[in-house]
Amino acid sequence: MYSWRKIRKMLKDKDLDTLKGILSGKEIMVCPRCGGHLTLVYLPPRYTGYRAVYDTYLECNKCNFRIRVSSYTVYGAVRDFDEDTIEISTWSEMGSRETRRFYHVLDQALLKKLKEREDLVEFLVVNDTVLVVIG
Ligand SMILES: [Zn+2]
């Protein structure tokens, strides 16, 4: 079972498999208030420009604790990256080209490949950290 603080640490430590388990509902998170179980609730995506925004909440099954998890996808190409950050060439909500920088927990070899090929892919961003490449 995992607390929210542990999850932030996992993001930092790049403990990605556990994190994926939590986000997919296979692992259990603990409510910081009462010790109940937190469930991840996704609302249907909203589309703003080229971005799908997922309203995601962690809800307790016992008390009224609820925390919003900022998660959305960014469609674009890897422009540059280093160990901790990634630059994604994407489009703004107005449709003009822009470059955005995020923290990431992605594999360096994968990033190198994506950068070389200039592939357009979708990145899942959770709390300002790129967690997974979706497509
Ligand atoms: Zn609770």
Backbone and ligand atoms as CSV (ligand in chain L), in Angstrom:
chain,resi,resn,atom,element,x,y,z
A,1,MET,N,N,0.847,-1.198,0.000
A,1,MET,CA,C,0.000,0.000,0.000
A,1,MET,C,C,0.881,1.246,0.000
A,2,TYR,N,N,0.431,2.263,-0.663
A,2,TYR,CA,C,1.277,3.435,-0.883
A,2,TYR,C,C,0.590,4.734,-0.480
A,3,SER,N,N,1.333,5.619,0.148
A,3,SER,CA,C,0.795,6.935,0.486
A,3,SER,C,C,1.167,7.917,-0.617
A,4,TRP,N,N,0.469,9.017,-0.626
A,4,TRP,CA,C,0.710,10.016,-1.665
A,4,TRP,C,C,2.148,10.521,-1.623
A,5,ARG,N,N,2.683,10.675,-0.403
A,5,ARG,CA,C,4.055,11.152,-0.277
A,5,ARG,C,C,5.024,10.156,-0.902
A,6,LYS,N,N,4.737,8.872,-0.695
A,6,LYS,CA,C,5.586,7.833,-1.277
A,6,LYS,C,C,5.543,7.900,-2.800
A,7,ILE,N,N,4.372,8.236,-3.313
A,7,ILE,CA,C,4.230,8.287,-4.763
A,7,ILE,C,C,5.065,9.416,-5.361
A,8,ARG,N,N,5.074,10.546,-4.671
A,8,ARG,CA,C,5.920,11.649,-5.131
A,8,ARG,C,C,7.380,11.214,-5.132
A,9,LYS,N,N,7.744,10.453,-4.113
A,9,LYS,CA,C,9.112,9.971,-4.019
A,9,LYS,C,C,9.403,8.979,-5.162
A,10,MET,N,N,8.409,8.174,-5.460
A,10,MET,CA,C,8.586,7.216,-6.549
A,10,MET,C,C,8.825,7.926,-7.873
A,11,LEU,N,N,8.106,9.020,-8.078
A,11,LEU,CA,C,8.318,9.812,-9.285
A,11,LEU,C,C,9.757,10.277,-9.338
A,12,LYS,N,N,10.254,10.722,-8.191
A,12,LYS,CA,C,11.616,11.217,-8.114
A,12,LYS,C,C,12.633,10.091,-8.315
A,13,ASP,N,N,12.349,8.957,-7.693
A,13,ASP,CA,C,13.279,7.821,-7.768
A,13,ASP,C,C,13.093,6.978,-9.026
A,14,LYS,N,N,12.133,7.388,-9.846
A,14,LYS,CA,C,11.867,6.676,-11.096
A,14,LYS,C,C,11.480,5.217,-10.868
A,15,ASP,N,N,10.717,4.985,-9.805
A,15,ASP,CA,C,10.199,3.656,-9.547
A,15,ASP,C,C,8.943,3.482,-10.387
A,16,LEU,N,N,9.173,3.275,-11.663
A,16,LEU,CA,C,8.100,3.415,-12.635
A,16,LEU,C,C,7.103,2.259,-12.632
A,17,ASP,N,N,7.595,1.055,-12.423
A,17,ASP,CA,C,6.699,-0.098,-12.503
A,17,ASP,C,C,5.620,-0.041,-11.424
A,18,THR,N,N,6.044,0.314,-10.194
A,18,THR,CA,C,5.086,0.428,-9.108
A,18,THR,C,C,4.080,1.519,-9.416
A,19,LEU,N,N,4.605,2.627,-9.923
A,19,LEU,CA,C,3.756,3.773,-10.227
A,19,LEU,C,C,2.716,3.427,-11.288
A,20,LYS,N,N,3.157,2.697,-12.291
A,20,LYS,CA,C,2.224,2.267,-13.331
A,20,LYS,C,C,1.150,1.375,-12.735
A,21,GLY,N,N,1.565,0.528,-11.779
A,21,GLY,CA,C,0.623,-0.355,-11.094
A,21,GLY,C,C,-0.440,0.442,-10.374
A,22,ILE,N,N,-0.005,1.510,-9.704
A,22,ILE,CA,C,-0.941,2.368,-8.975
A,22,ILE,C,C,-1.895,3.051,-9.946
A,23,LEU,N,N,-1.321,3.607,-11.028
A,23,LEU,CA,C,-2.157,4.336,-11.978
A,23,LEU,C,C,-3.119,3.413,-12.705
A,24,SER,N,N,-2.784,2.142,-12.782
A,24,SER,CA,C,-3.687,1.223,-13.460
A,24,SER,C,C,-4.599,0.522,-12.462
A,25,GLY,N,N,-4.453,0.855,-11.174
A,25,GLY,CA,C,-5.346,0.299,-10.170
A,25,GLY,C,C,-4.927,-1.054,-9.630
A,26,LYS,N,N,-3.723,-1.519,-10.015
A,26,LYS,CA,C,-3.286,-2.835,-9.538
A,26,LYS,C,C,-2.647,-2.757,-8.153
A,27,GLU,N,N,-2.163,-1.577,-7.788
A,27,GLU,CA,C,-1.568,-1.401,-6.464
A,27,GLU,C,C,-2.488,-0.496,-5.644
A,28,ILE,N,N,-2.397,-0.610,-4.324
A,28,ILE,CA,C,-3.315,0.135,-3.458
A,28,ILE,C,C,-2.614,1.305,-2.776
A,29,MET,N,N,-3.271,2.450,-2.780
A,29,MET,CA,C,-2.769,3.638,-2.096
A,29,MET,C,C,-3.577,3.890,-0.836
A,30,VAL,N,N,-2.924,4.458,0.157
A,30,VAL,CA,C,-3.575,4.649,1.452
A,30,VAL,C,C,-3.955,6.111,1.658
A,31,CYS,N,N,-5.152,6.340,2.190
A,31,CYS,CA,C,-5.616,7.690,2.499
A,31,CYS,C,C,-4.747,8.299,3.608
A,32,PRO,N,N,-4.225,9.520,3.393
A,32,PRO,CA,C,-3.385,10.135,4.423
A,32,PRO,C,C,-4.188,10.547,5.655
A,33,ARG,N,N,-5.499,10.605,5.549
A,33,ARG,CA,C,-6.326,11.072,6.647
A,33,ARG,C,C,-6.823,9.921,7.532
A,34,CYS,N,N,-7.335,8.864,6.919
A,34,CYS,CA,C,-7.967,7.821,7.731
A,34,CYS,C,C,-7.401,6.426,7.506
A,35,GLY,N,N,-6.522,6.279,6.531
A,35,GLY,CA,C,-5.950,4.953,6.291
A,35,GLY,C,C,-6.799,4.072,5.386
A,36,GLY,N,N,-7.890,4.635,4.885
A,36,GLY,CA,C,-8.723,3.887,3.929
A,36,GLY,C,C,-7.993,3.734,2.595
A,37,HIS,N,N,-8.641,3.110,1.646
A,37,HIS,CA,C,-8.018,2.909,0.343
A,37,HIS,C,C,-8.377,4.039,-0.618
A,38,LEU,N,N,-7.380,4.528,-1.333
A,38,LEU,CA,C,-7.638,5.550,-2.347
A,38,LEU,C,C,-7.848,4.873,-3.691
A,39,THR,N,N,-8.848,5.329,-4.386
A,39,THR,CA,C,-9.117,4.803,-5.714
A,39,THR,C,C,-8.901,5.912,-6.728
A,40,LEU,N,N,-8.367,5.555,-7.845
A,40,LEU,CA,C,-8.154,6.529,-8.910
A,40,LEU,C,C,-9.416,6.632,-9.751
A,41,VAL,N,N,-9.906,7.859,-9.901
A,41,VAL,CA,C,-11.129,8.081,-10.666
A,41,VAL,C,C,-10.803,8.960,-11.870
A,42,TYR,N,N,-11.056,8.450,-13.045
A,42,TYR,CA,C,-10.845,9.224,-14.269
A,42,TYR,C,C,-12.178,9.749,-14.772
A,43,LEU,N,N,-12.244,11.016,-15.071
A,43,LEU,CA,C,-13.413,11.517,-15.778
A,43,LEU,C,C,-13.080,11.441,-17.267
A,44,PRO,N,N,-14.090,11.426,-18.127
A,44,PRO,CA,C,-13.802,11.356,-19.566
A,44,PRO,C,C,-12.919,12.524,-20.011
A,45,PRO,N,N,-12.028,12.316,-21.007
A,45,PRO,CA,C,-11.113,13.382,-21.407
A,45,PRO,C,C,-11.823,14.587,-22.018
A,46,ARG,N,N,-11.243,15.761,-21.746
A,46,ARG,CA,C,-11.701,16.983,-22.397
A,46,ARG,C,C,-10.641,17.343,-23.406
A,47,TYR,N,N,-11.038,17.819,-24.583
A,47,TYR,CA,C,-10.047,18.167,-25.596
A,47,TYR,C,C,-9.888,19.668,-25.694
A,48,THR,N,N,-8.645,20.127,-25.510
A,48,THR,CA,C,-8.358,21.543,-25.684
A,48,THR,C,C,-7.253,21.630,-26.720
A,49,GLY,N,N,-7.589,22.113,-27.891
A,49,GLY,CA,C,-6.600,22.177,-28.956
A,49,GLY,C,C,-6.108,20.776,-29.287
A,50,TYR,N,N,-4.797,20.552,-29.190
A,50,TYR,CA,C,-4.224,19.265,-29.535
A,50,TYR,C,C,-4.035,18.395,-28.305
A,51,ARG,N,N,-4.611,18.822,-27.178
A,51,ARG,CA,C,-4.343,18.138,-25.923
A,51,ARG,C,C,-5.593,17.502,-25.352
A,52,ALA,N,N,-5.436,16.293,-24.852
A,52,ALA,CA,C,-6.529,15.672,-24.107
A,52,ALA,C,C,-6.234,15.866,-22.633
A,53,VAL,N,N,-7.183,16.451,-21.919
A,53,VAL,CA,C,-6.998,16.665,-20.487
A,53,VAL,C,C,-7.849,15.649,-19.736
A,54,TYR,N,N,-7.190,14.874,-18.895
A,54,TYR,CA,C,-7.911,13.893,-18.086
A,54,TYR,C,C,-8.065,14.451,-16.686
A,55,ASP,N,N,-9.299,14.634,-16.242
A,55,ASP,CA,C,-9.521,15.030,-14.855
A,55,ASP,C,C,-9.450,13.770,-14.015
A,56,THR,N,N,-8.435,13.703,-13.200
A,56,THR,CA,C,-8.177,12.495,-12.432
A,56,THR,C,C,-8.169,12.823,-10.953
A,57,TYR,N,N,-8.833,12.021,-10.168
A,57,TYR,CA,C,-8.874,12.224,-8.723
A,57,TYR,C,C,-8.498,10.946,-8.006
A,58,LEU,N,N,-7.906,11.118,-6.840
A,58,LEU,CA,C,-7.743,9.994,-5.925
A,58,LEU,C,C,-8.778,10.190,-4.834
A,59,GLU,N,N,-9.649,9.216,-4.673
A,59,GLU,CA,C,-10.733,9.326,-3.703
A,59,GLU,C,C,-10.623,8.237,-2.650
A,60,CYS,N,N,-10.942,8.617,-1.413
A,60,CYS,CA,C,-10.939,7.640,-0.325
A,60,CYS,C,C,-12.277,6.913,-0.306
A,61,ASN,N,N,-12.232,5.619,0.031
A,61,ASN,CA,C,-13.488,4.867,0.088
A,61,ASN,C,C,-14.168,4.959,1.456
A,62,LYS,N,N,-13.480,5.631,2.434
A,62,LYS,CA,C,-14.077,5.724,3.772
A,62,LYS,C,C,-14.441,7.157,4.168
A,63,CYS,N,N,-13.498,8.095,3.990
A,63,CYS,CA,C,-13.788,9.475,4.376
A,63,CYS,C,C,-13.944,10.330,3.119
A,64,ASN,N,N,-14.000,11.655,3.287
A,64,ASN,CA,C,-14.242,12.486,2.104
A,64,ASN,C,C,-12.951,13.035,1.498
A,65,PHE,N,N,-11.819,12.409,1.821
A,65,PHE,CA,C,-10.556,12.861,1.250
A,65,PHE,C,C,-10.560,12.648,-0.265
A,66,ARG,N,N,-10.160,13.717,-0.965
A,66,ARG,CA,C,-10.104,13.646,-2.416
A,66,ARG,C,C,-8.978,14.550,-2.881
A,67,ILE,N,N,-8.119,14.064,-3.714
A,67,ILE,CA,C,-7.025,14.900,-4.190
A,67,ILE,C,C,-6.995,14.837,-5.711
A,68,ARG,N,N,-6.781,15.984,-6.310
A,68,ARG,CA,C,-6.764,16.028,-7.765
A,68,ARG,C,C,-5.367,15.656,-8.262
A,69,VAL,N,N,-5.324,14.811,-9.242
A,69,VAL,CA,C,-4.049,14.460,-9.859
A,69,VAL,C,C,-4.049,15.114,-11.231
A,70,SER,N,N,-3.082,15.961,-11.456
A,70,SER,CA,C,-3.042,16.633,-12.744
A,70,SER,C,C,-2.453,15.677,-13.770
A,71,SER,N,N,-3.271,15.226,-14.700
A,71,SER,CA,C,-2.729,14.345,-15.725
A,71,SER,C,C,-3.339,14.686,-17.071
A,72,TYR,N,N,-2.521,14.771,-18.072
A,72,TYR,CA,C,-2.997,15.039,-19.421
A,72,TYR,C,C,-1.988,14.502,-20.414
A,73,THR,N,N,-2.351,14.492,-21.675
A,73,THR,CA,C,-1.404,14.004,-22.661
A,73,THR,C,C,-0.936,15.158,-23.544
A,74,VAL,N,N,0.292,15.055,-24.000
A,74,VAL,CA,C,0.854,16.035,-24.920
A,74,VAL,C,C,1.248,15.281,-26.181
A,75,TYR,N,N,0.804,15.802,-27.313
A,75,TYR,CA,C,1.125,15.188,-28.591
A,75,TYR,C,C,2.258,15.970,-29.228
A,76,GLY,N,N,3.331,15.292,-29.582
A,76,GLY,CA,C,4.444,16.012,-30.179
A,76,GLY,C,C,5.655,15.130,-30.371
A,77,ALA,N,N,6.801,15.765,-30.611
A,77,ALA,CA,C,8.039,15.036,-30.866
A,77,ALA,C,C,9.097,15.447,-29.840
A,78,VAL,N,N,9.999,14.517,-29.555
A,78,VAL,CA,C,11.103,14.814,-28.644
A,78,VAL,C,C,12.095,15.719,-29.356
A,79,ARG,N,N,12.306,16.899,-28.804
A,79,ARG,CA,C,13.255,17.808,-29.423
A,79,ARG,C,C,14.624,17.665,-28.773
A,80,ASP,N,N,14.596,17.551,-27.461
A,80,ASP,CA,C,15.838,17.386,-26.730
A,80,ASP,C,C,15.532,16.774,-25.373
A,81,PHE,N,N,16.560,16.215,-24.751
A,81,PHE,CA,C,16.350,15.647,-23.411
A,81,PHE,C,C,17.676,15.526,-22.684
A,82,ASP,N,N,17.596,15.481,-21.371
A,82,ASP,CA,C,18.752,15.071,-20.583
A,82,ASP,C,C,18.251,14.061,-19.552
A,83,GLU,N,N,19.044,13.803,-18.543
A,83,GLU,CA,C,18.670,12.758,-17.599
A,83,GLU,C,C,17.314,13.030,-16.923
A,84,ASP,N,N,17.034,14.290,-16.628
A,84,ASP,CA,C,15.833,14.611,-15.846
A,84,ASP,C,C,14.734,15.305,-16.625
A,85,THR,N,N,15.106,16.051,-17.663
A,85,THR,CA,C,14.084,16.830,-18.351
A,85,THR,C,C,14.000,16.465,-19.830
A,86,ILE,N,N,12.856,16.811,-20.392
A,86,ILE,CA,C,12.596,16.517,-21.797
A,86,ILE,C,C,11.967,17.753,-22.434
A,87,GLU,N,N,12.365,18.038,-23.655
A,87,GLU,CA,C,11.745,19.127,-24.407
A,87,GLU,C,C,10.889,18.520,-25.491
A,88,ILE,N,N,9.627,18.875,-25.484
A,88,ILE,CA,C,8.706,18.332,-26.470
A,88,ILE,C,C,8.246,19.439,-27.400
A,89,SER,N,N,8.427,19.199,-28.676
A,89,SER,CA,C,7.958,20.134,-29.687
A,89,SER,C,C,6.501,19.791,-29.975
A,90,THR,N,N,5.614,20.729,-29.656
A,90,THR,CA,C,4.183,20.422,-29.756
A,90,THR,C,C,3.423,21.641,-30.285
A,91,TRP,N,N,2.130,21.661,-30.092
A,91,TRP,CA,C,1.312,22.779,-30.554
A,91,TRP,C,C,0.618,23.442,-29.379
A,92,SER,N,N,0.469,24.725,-29.432
A,92,SER,CA,C,-0.258,25.417,-28.377
A,92,SER,C,C,-1.750,25.250,-28.614
A,93,GLU,N,N,-2.555,25.712,-27.676
A,93,GLU,CA,C,-3.996,25.593,-27.835
A,93,GLU,C,C,-4.498,26.399,-29.029
A,94,MET,N,N,-3.716,27.402,-29.442
A,94,MET,CA,C,-4.092,28.217,-30.595
A,94,MET,C,C,-3.620,27.568,-31.901
A,95,GLY,N,N,-2.878,26.489,-31.806
A,95,GLY,CA,C,-2.433,25.780,-33.001
A,95,GLY,C,C,-1.059,26.166,-33.505
A,96,SER,N,N,-0.361,27.056,-32.789
A,96,SER,CA,C,0.988,27.406,-33.242
A,96,SER,C,C,2.008,26.478,-32.586
A,97,ARG,N,N,3.171,26.332,-33.227
A,97,ARG,CA,C,4.192,25.435,-32.700
A,97,ARG,C,C,4.773,26.001,-31.416
A,98,GLU,N,N,5.054,25.133,-30.484
A,98,GLU,CA,C,5.711,25.572,-29.264
A,98,GLU,C,C,6.529,24.423,-28.684
A,99,THR,N,N,7.491,24.782,-27.837
A,99,THR,CA,C,8.318,23.785,-27.188
A,99,THR,C,C,8.041,23.836,-25.697
A,100,ARG,N,N,7.776,22.701,-25.116
A,100,ARG,CA,C,7.505,22.660,-23.682
A,100,ARG,C,C,8.492,21.718,-23.007
A,101,ARG,N,N,8.845,22.077,-21.778
A,101,ARG,CA,C,9.809,21.278,-21.043
A,101,ARG,C,C,9.147,20.638,-19.819
A,102,PHE,N,N,9.419,19.369,-19.618
A,102,PHE,CA,C,8.858,18.628,-18.478
A,102,PHE,C,C,9.975,17.832,-17.799
A,103,TYR,N,N,9.693,17.410,-16.576
A,103,TYR,CA,C,10.517,16.360,-15.987
A,103,TYR,C,C,10.080,15.059,-16.622
A,104,HIS,N,N,10.934,14.059,-16.612
A,104,HIS,CA,C,10.522,12.778,-17.168
A,104,HIS,C,C,11.117,11.619,-16.391
A,105,VAL,N,N,10.517,10.446,-16.556
A,105,VAL,CA,C,11.046,9.225,-15.959
A,105,VAL,C,C,11.194,8.178,-17.067
A,106,LEU,N,N,11.491,8.648,-18.261
A,106,LEU,CA,C,11.530,7.748,-19.410
A,106,LEU,C,C,12.929,7.170,-19.611
A,107,ASP,N,N,12.967,6.107,-20.368
A,107,ASP,CA,C,14.194,5.416,-20.674
A,107,ASP,C,C,15.021,6.217,-21.690
A,108,GLN,N,N,16.302,6.395,-21.399
A,108,GLN,CA,C,17.170,7.206,-22.269
A,108,GLN,C,C,17.234,6.639,-23.698
A,109,ALA,N,N,17.293,5.303,-23.803
A,109,ALA,CA,C,17.389,4.682,-25.131
A,109,ALA,C,C,16.140,4.974,-25.959
A,110,LEU,N,N,14.987,4.927,-25.286
A,110,LEU,CA,C,13.724,5.225,-25.970
A,110,LEU,C,C,13.709,6.679,-26.436
A,111,LEU,N,N,14.160,7.584,-25.565
A,111,LEU,CA,C,14.173,9.001,-25.914
A,111,LEU,C,C,15.109,9.275,-27.092
A,112,LYS,N,N,16.238,8.604,-27.090
A,112,LYS,CA,C,17.211,8.774,-28.165
A,112,LYS,C,C,16.586,8.350,-29.495
A,113,LYS,N,N,15.904,7.218,-29.463
A,113,LYS,CA,C,15.259,6.693,-30.667
A,113,LYS,C,C,14.179,7.661,-31.160
A,114,LEU,N,N,13.349,8.132,-30.237
A,114,LEU,CA,C,12.266,9.049,-30.608
A,114,LEU,C,C,12.809,10.343,-31.192
A,115,LYS,N,N,13.909,10.821,-30.603
A,115,LYS,CA,C,14.498,12.074,-31.068
A,115,LYS,C,C,15.055,11.908,-32.475
A,116,GLU,N,N,15.748,10.790,-32.703
A,116,GLU,CA,C,16.338,10.544,-34.022
A,116,GLU,C,C,15.276,10.432,-35.108
A,117,ARG,N,N,14.210,9.707,-34.790
A,117,ARG,CA,C,13.166,9.462,-35.788
A,117,ARG,C,C,12.207,10.636,-35.926
A,118,GLU,N,N,12.242,11.549,-34.962
A,118,GLU,CA,C,11.301,12.671,-34.922
A,118,GLU,C,C,9.864,12.179,-34.968
A,119,ASP,N,N,9.614,11.041,-34.339
A,119,ASP,CA,C,8.268,10.459,-34.295
A,119,ASP,C,C,7.315,11.361,-33.530
A,120,LEU,N,N,6.100,11.483,-34.032
A,120,LEU,CA,C,5.052,12.175,-33.281
A,120,LEU,C,C,4.360,11.157,-32.394
A,121,VAL,N,N,4.427,11.368,-31.096
A,121,VAL,CA,C,3.810,10.423,-30.164
A,121,VAL,C,C,3.039,11.183,-29.091
A,122,GLU,N,N,2.329,10.422,-28.261
A,122,GLU,CA,C,1.566,11.016,-27.179
A,122,GLU,C,C,2.259,10.702,-25.855
A,123,PHE,N,N,2.453,11.739,-25.053
A,123,PHE,CA,C,3.105,11.566,-23.761
A,123,PHE,C,C,2.071,11.747,-22.659
A,124,LEU,N,N,2.081,10.842,-21.687
A,124,LEU,CA,C,1.202,11.019,-20.528
A,124,LEU,C,C,1.959,11.774,-19.444
A,125,VAL,N,N,1.428,12.958,-19.080
A,125,VAL,CA,C,2.068,13.818,-18.093
A,125,VAL,C,C,1.262,13.767,-16.802
A,126,VAL,N,N,1.907,13.399,-15.715
A,126,VAL,CA,C,1.256,13.391,-14.406
A,126,VAL,C,C,2.036,14.314,-13.481
A,127,ASN,N,N,1.357,15.298,-12.943
A,127,ASN,CA,C,2.006,16.291,-12.071
A,127,ASN,C,C,3.322,16.815,-12.659
A,128,ASP,N,N,3.258,17.265,-13.897
A,128,ASP,CA,C,4.390,17.877,-14.597
A,128,ASP,C,C,5.536,16.931,-14.895
A,129,THR,N,N,5.306,15.638,-14.767
A,129,THR,CA,C,6.342,14.683,-15.098
A,129,THR,C,C,5.835,13.756,-16.194
A,130,VAL,N,N,6.616,13.628,-17.285
A,130,VAL,CA,C,6.219,12.702,-18.342
A,130,VAL,C,C,6.481,11.281,-17.849
A,131,LEU,N,N,5.402,10.511,-17.799
A,131,LEU,CA,C,5.484,9.194,-17.189
A,131,LEU,C,C,5.638,8.089,-18.220
A,132,VAL,N,N,4.849,8.182,-19.261
A,132,VAL,CA,C,4.828,7.114,-20.254
A,132,VAL,C,C,4.642,7.710,-21.642
A,133,VAL,N,N,5.205,7.029,-22.647
A,133,VAL,CA,C,4.890,7.339,-24.032
A,133,VAL,C,C,3.768,6.401,-24.427
A,134,ILE,N,N,2.657,6.995,-24.896
A,134,ILE,CA,C,1.484,6.160,-25.156
A,134,ILE,C,C,1.479,5.579,-26.558
A,135,GLY,N,N,1.660,6.387,-27.545
A,135,GLY,CA,C,1.559,5.843,-28.906
A,135,GLY,C,C,2.747,6.176,-29.758
L,1,ZN,ZN,ZN,-9.834,8.511,4.106
